[in-house]
Amino acid sequence: MKYTPREIVDEVNVTPVHPLVNFGYLIGTVVLAAVALYVGLGVAGAQIAARMGPQAESKLGEVIFENVFSAMPLTTEGPDYEYLATLAESLKSDALEQRPELKLHILAEPLPNAMVSAGGYVYVTQGLLDDAQSENELAFVLAHELGHYEHRDNLRSLGRSLVFLSLNTAFAASGVQLPPFLTGSIGLADLHYSREQEQRADVYALEIMHDRYGHVDHALDFFERLNEEELDLGAANQFLEWQSTHPLTESRIEHLEELAAQRGWAVEGAPTALPNQ
């Protein structure tokens, strides 16, 4: 049989797919791989940090306090402090009995806020105490921070941050600079992780409110007032939420109200007055 070679055409090494489409696939693959790598390492770092023992956590908490908070105007005495410390202790779950004891501080800051750091350090601003109109809403904010503490969110976030810092340092040392679109994608993944932590802490707090008061009424009053002060930007709200460490206040309220309805919790009840009311 006679061999007849095929005719060589000019397009033999040319892909039928447009080069820009191939480039898009390449960029997408790189982004997905980088985000997956970061998420995987972040999860590993978070899990390792979350398994820190009480003694190590206490020492870490002391270091953070001395280097970050000790220079701030803090109060650990007075009627407000005694009441707040007693309320926080009464909201602790059995799981927290195995963790470092709570160390409550009132921060002389006019903006209403609260936070918790490693080692059981809880900070409540004077602005939150002045703004609170019932024990229910104050207890919800405290329980939310205790939710972060029980879930070890502060330790997990610290572990993830150390991973990201280590990666950036390694890239910088090798002369590699990550492109903005890649760091932006990683940043959005981290923000999503933070919002999930906030939602879990919200659910934790609402459960405590129901168990403590027999209803969840007035627990969200602080957020209701906060929501009234925030601008409603319509469809842009969703974009703003993607760029935030916390869910939008309106979203938080709606989610918790839906949760209460699903679980059949009482949503009406009398508020518990604060000592100075």
N, C-alpha and C positions, 0 to 999 in steps of 0.2 A: 504494500500500500504506500502510495506516495505521500510524503509529509508536506503539508501546505501551511506555512507559518501565517499567523494572524497579522493583520496590518497593525502597525504601531500608530496609535493616535496620540495627539498632543495632550489630551486630558487624562492620561493614564494615572498620574499621581495627584490629580486634583479631586478633592472630595466634592460630592454633589451638594453638600450642605454649605451654606454661605459662611465664609470665615468669621464674620461677626457673631454668628450663632454659635460656632465652635468656641469662640473666645468667651461668650457669655456662659456656656457650659463649664468652661475651665474656671472662670472666676467664681461661679456658683459652687463648684466642687471644692475649691480652695476655702471659700467662706464656710461652707458646711463642715468641712474637715477641721478647720481651725476652731470653730465654735464647739464642735463635738469634743475636740481635744481639751479645750478650756473647761467645758462643763464637766467632762470626766475627771480631770485633775481637780477641779473645784469641789466636786462631790467627794473625792478621796480626801482632800484637805479638810473639808467640813467634817467628815466622819472621824478622822483622826483627832481633830480638835475637840469634837463633841464627846470623845471618850476620855477626856482629861479627868483625873481624879480630883476629889475635893481639896486636898492639900495643894496640888499644883494650881488649881483654879484660884484658890485663895491668894496664893503668892502672885499670880498673874493679875488678879483684881487689885491687889495692893500697889503693884507697879503702875497700872493704869491710873489708879486714883492719885498717886503721888505725882505723876507726870502730866496729868490732864486736868483733874478736878480739884486738887487740894488748894490751888491758888484762887479758886473762885469763891465768891461770898456764900458760904454754906452755914446752915443752922442745924444743930442737933439737940436743941432744947426748947422748952416753952410748951404752952398748952396745945398749940397747933401740931407741934412735932409729936407730942405724946399721943394725941388722938390719932394722927396719921400712922404712927408706928404700930399702934394697937390694931387699927383697921387692916393694915397690910398683913400683920401676923395672922389675923382671923381669916384672911382670904387664901392662905397657903394650903396647898393640897398635901396629901401624905407623901407624894413623891419628892416634894421639896424639903422634907425633913432630912433627907440624906445628902443634901447639898449644903454649901456654906451658908451660914445664917444671913438673914437680910440685914443690910446696913443702910438705913434710910437717911437721906439728907434733903433738907429744904433749900433750894437754890433761889437766891434773891434776884429773880428775873421776872419782869412784868408780863412777858408773854406766857400764856398757859401751855404747859408742856410737861411731859414726864419721860423718863428713860431708865434703862437698866443696863448695867455693864457686868463683866465677868466678876465672879466672887460675891454676887448678891448685893452689889451697890445699886441702890434705887434712888433716883433723883426726881423730886417733884418741885416745880417752880412755884414761887409765891403767887404768880399770876393765875395758876390753876386753882389754888386754894381760894383766892379772891373771887374767881369767876364761878366756881361750883355753887349750885343752888340746892343740891340735895346730896345726901350720902350716896345715893344710888349711882349718880353719874360719876362721882369721885371714885367710888369703889370699882366701877367698870374700867376706868382709866388705869387704876392700880392693878386690877386683875389682868388687863391686857399686857402690862409690863411683866407681870408674873408669868403669863403665858410664854412670853419670849424667854424668860429665865428657865422655865421648866423644859421647854423645847430646845434649850441650849442654842438659841438663835444667835446670841452674841458671840459664842465660841465658834459656831459654824461660819458666821460671816468673817470672823477673824481668820479662820483657816483658809477660806476662799480668797481673802485679800492678800494673804501671804503667798498663796500660789500665783496670783496675778502679778504681784510685785516681783516675785522670783523670776517669772517668765519674762517680764519687761526688762529686768536687770540682765538676764542672760542674753536676750536679743540685743540690748544696747552694748553689752561687752563684746559681742561678736560683730558689731557694726551693722546689724540688721534692724531696719526701722519698719514696723508694721504699717501698712497703708491705712489711711483714715477710715475707709469703708469697713475694714476688718476690725479695727478697734471699736468702731461704732456698733457693729453687729454683736461683738462680745459684750459691750456695755449694755445693750438692750437685753441680752440674756441675763445679765446680772441684775438688772432692774426688775425683770420678771420674777426672778428668784426672791428678791426682797419683798415684792408685793404679795407673793404666796405666803411668806412668813407673817406678814401683817394680817392677812385673812385668817390664818390659823390662830393667831393670838386673839383676834376679834371673837372667833367662835368659842375659844377657851373662856374668854371673859364673860360672854353671854351665858354660857352654861353655869358659871359660878353665880351670876346674878340670879338666875332662876332657882338654883339650889338654896341660895342664901335668903332671898326675899319672897320666894314663891311666885314671882312674876318678873317680867322684864321691863315693865313700865318705868320710865324716867332714866333708864340706864343709858340711853342714847341722847339725852337732852343736850349734853355738851356738844355732840356732833351735829345735832339739829341746829343749834345756834351758829356753829361754825359754818354749816352749809349755807345758811342765810346770808353770810357775809361774803361767800365766794361768788365770783362772776360765773354766770352760765354762758358758755361760749358755743353751745349747741354741739354740732358734729365735731368741733375742735376739741371738745372735752376728752374724747377717746384718744386723740393724739397726745394730749397733755398727760393722760394717765400712763401711756407707754413710756413717757420720759420721766416718770416719777418713781420714787422708791415706795410710795404708798398708793393704794387705790384712792380714787377720788372720794371725797366725803359722801357725796350722794350715792355712789356705788356701794360704799360700806354700809350705809343705812339700809338701802334696799336689800342687800344680801342678808343682813341680820334679821330684818323683818320677815323675809321669806323663810329663813331658818326657823324663826319662832313659830310661824304659821305651820310649817311642815311638822314640827315636833309637838304641836298642840299646846304650847306654853301660853299661860295667861299674859295678855298684853296690857291689862289694866290693873292698877293697884295704887295704893297710897305711897307717896314718897317718904323716905326716912329722913328726918331733919338733921342738919348738921348741928354740932354742939353750940355754935354761936348764933343759931337762928331762934 
